[in-house]
Amino acid sequence: MKRRMVLLSTAALAGAGCSKYGDEGAPQAAATSAPPASEPASAPATTSPPSQGEVLVKAADVPVGGGTVITDKKVVVTQPEAGEFKAFSAVCTHEGCLVNTVSDGTINCPCHGSKFRITDASVVAGPAPRPLPPEAITEKDGEILLT
């Protein structure tokens, strides 16, 4: 038992590094904490959906055949045909980056090149494994509202 105590004491001192003594010469307890929790290499963006009935964008600001990314709401609104509006999460299903542009009929993620159709957010080009989730919207008085 005595040998075990010596080994444990030696290991504790080696792990703590140099001892520090206070003004009275007594050892001070070393601050210890649990190691930091490791995070995945690229943690997905967390999304908190906008509140219902919230105005996302004016309908006039969503181009026909294109769309608009509302970054602060993490939503992309598209208008595949005149008067037909769709909305999807702007969080890419690959690693959680926010999509940033809508062009040539696709919603585009800047991180790894994923592209999604403006009509249904299905994957056109990977590495995204799934479509962007849909968001329920309505058009009222020239504004696109989350429902």
C-alpha positions as CSV (number, residue, x, y, z in Angstrom):
1,M,0.0,0.0,0.0
2,K,2.9,2.4,0.8
3,R,4.3,2.0,-2.7
4,R,1.0,2.8,-4.3
5,M,0.7,6.0,-2.2
6,V,4.2,7.1,-3.3
7,L,3.4,6.4,-7.0
8,L,0.1,8.3,-6.8
9,S,1.8,11.3,-5.1
10,T,4.6,11.3,-7.7
11,A,2.1,11.1,-10.5
12,A,0.1,14.0,-9.1
13,L,3.2,16.2,-8.7
14,A,4.4,15.3,-12.2
15,G,0.9,16.2,-13.6
16,A,0.8,19.5,-11.7
17,G,4.2,20.7,-12.8
18,C,6.0,22.9,-10.4
19,S,4.5,23.5,-7.0
20,K,3.5,27.0,-6.0
21,Y,3.7,28.2,-2.4
22,G,1.7,31.0,-0.9
23,D,3.1,33.7,1.3
24,E,3.2,31.4,4.3
25,G,5.2,28.7,2.4
26,A,2.3,26.2,2.4
27,P,1.4,24.6,-0.9
28,Q,-1.6,26.0,-2.7
29,A,-4.0,23.8,-4.3
30,A,-3.6,23.6,-8.1
31,A,-6.7,24.6,-10.0
32,T,-8.1,21.6,-11.8
33,S,-10.9,21.4,-14.4
34,A,-12.3,18.8,-16.7
35,P,-10.7,18.8,-20.1
36,P,-12.7,20.8,-22.6
37,A,-15.4,18.9,-24.5
38,S,-14.2,18.2,-28.0
39,E,-16.4,19.6,-30.8
40,P,-16.8,18.0,-34.2
41,A,-14.5,19.4,-36.8
42,S,-17.3,21.5,-38.2
43,A,-20.3,21.9,-35.9
44,P,-23.5,22.4,-37.8
45,A,-25.1,25.8,-37.5
46,T,-27.9,25.8,-35.0
47,T,-31.1,27.1,-36.3
48,S,-34.0,28.7,-34.4
49,P,-36.8,29.1,-36.8
50,P,-38.3,32.6,-37.3
51,S,-41.6,33.2,-35.4
52,Q,-44.8,32.5,-37.3
53,G,-46.4,35.3,-39.1
54,E,-43.0,37.1,-39.3
55,V,-42.3,39.0,-42.6
56,L,-39.3,37.3,-44.3
57,V,-39.1,39.5,-47.4
58,K,-41.1,41.6,-49.8
59,A,-42.4,39.5,-52.7
60,A,-41.0,42.2,-55.1
61,D,-37.5,41.5,-53.7
62,V,-37.5,37.8,-54.8
63,P,-36.6,37.6,-58.5
64,V,-38.6,35.3,-60.8
65,G,-36.4,32.2,-61.6
66,G,-34.2,33.0,-58.6
67,G,-34.4,33.7,-54.9
68,T,-33.3,35.6,-51.9
69,V,-31.3,34.4,-48.9
70,I,-32.5,35.9,-45.6
71,T,-29.3,35.3,-43.6
72,D,-30.4,36.5,-40.2
73,K,-33.5,34.3,-40.4
74,K,-31.6,31.3,-42.0
75,V,-34.3,31.0,-44.7
76,V,-34.1,31.2,-48.5
77,V,-37.2,32.2,-50.5
78,T,-37.4,31.4,-54.1
79,Q,-39.8,32.2,-57.0
80,P,-39.4,29.5,-59.6
81,E,-42.3,30.9,-61.7
82,A,-44.0,34.3,-61.5
83,G,-46.2,34.4,-58.3
84,E,-45.0,31.0,-57.1
85,F,-43.0,31.3,-53.9
86,K,-41.1,28.6,-52.0
87,A,-39.1,28.7,-48.8
88,F,-36.4,26.4,-47.4
89,S,-33.9,26.3,-44.6
90,A,-30.8,28.2,-45.6
91,V,-28.7,25.7,-43.6
92,C,-26.8,23.3,-45.9
93,T,-27.5,19.6,-45.1
94,H,-23.8,18.8,-45.6
95,E,-22.0,20.5,-42.8
96,G,-24.4,23.3,-41.7
97,C,-23.0,26.2,-43.6
98,L,-25.4,28.9,-44.7
99,V,-26.2,29.0,-48.4
100,N,-25.4,32.4,-49.8
101,T,-26.6,32.8,-53.3
102,V,-29.4,31.8,-55.7
103,S,-28.4,31.8,-59.4
104,D,-29.1,29.8,-62.5
105,G,-31.9,27.9,-60.9
106,T,-30.0,26.7,-57.9
107,I,-29.5,27.7,-54.2
108,N,-25.7,27.6,-53.6
109,C,-23.6,26.8,-50.6
110,P,-20.2,28.4,-50.5
111,C,-18.5,25.9,-48.3
112,H,-18.2,22.8,-50.4
113,G,-20.2,23.6,-53.6
114,S,-23.5,21.9,-52.9
115,K,-26.4,23.2,-55.1
116,F,-30.1,22.8,-54.5
117,R,-33.0,23.3,-57.0
118,I,-35.1,26.4,-56.4
119,T,-38.3,24.5,-57.1
120,D,-38.0,21.8,-54.3
121,A,-34.5,22.2,-52.8
122,S,-33.5,18.8,-54.0
123,V,-29.7,18.2,-54.4
124,V,-28.3,19.1,-57.8
125,A,-24.7,18.8,-56.8
126,G,-23.2,17.4,-53.6
127,P,-21.7,16.7,-51.2
128,A,-25.0,17.6,-49.5
129,P,-26.8,14.3,-48.7
130,R,-30.3,15.6,-48.5
131,P,-32.5,18.5,-49.8
132,L,-32.9,21.6,-47.8
133,P,-35.9,21.3,-45.4
134,P,-39.0,23.3,-46.5
135,E,-40.4,26.3,-44.6
136,A,-44.1,27.1,-44.7
137,I,-44.9,30.5,-46.1
138,T,-47.7,32.6,-47.4
139,E,-47.9,35.8,-49.4
140,K,-50.0,38.6,-48.0
141,D,-50.1,42.2,-49.1
142,G,-46.9,41.8,-51.2
143,E,-44.9,40.3,-48.3
144,I,-43.7,36.7,-47.8
145,L,-44.7,35.6,-44.3
146,L,-43.6,32.5,-42.4
147,T,-46.7,30.5,-41.4
